[in-house]
């Protein structure tokens, strides 16, 4: 039975300590009263919320700046794409000119070969007649 009494005494002591711990710590200035502590916690939460809001604004500003930078880079790529298309058009024009020149040279060679062969046949025919 002494163990049961001892257990009850420990429970009573623990309840008594829990009930009066805040007062004892406040008396010894080891802890602040719950009302002051709650006010400090609220002030701290307000400061944290303000800092989070400021961080959000800074992040939004950074994202906006990055968006502008991406738009500028996109514009530069579009300009370069236009220049490449212009160069491609010039190369196609040069290619068509080379094709026309090749056809003219081919026709010239055919005519030259034909005239040379005709002249050779005429010379051979004239020599046979003489």
Secondary structure, 3 states (H helix, E strand, C coil): CHHHHHHHHHHHHHHHHHHHHHHHHHHCCCCCCHHHHHHHHHHHHHHHHHHHHHHHHHHHHHHHHHHHHHHHHHHHHHHHHHHHHHHHHHHHHHHHHHHHHHHHHHHHHHHHHHHHHHHHHHHHHHHHHC
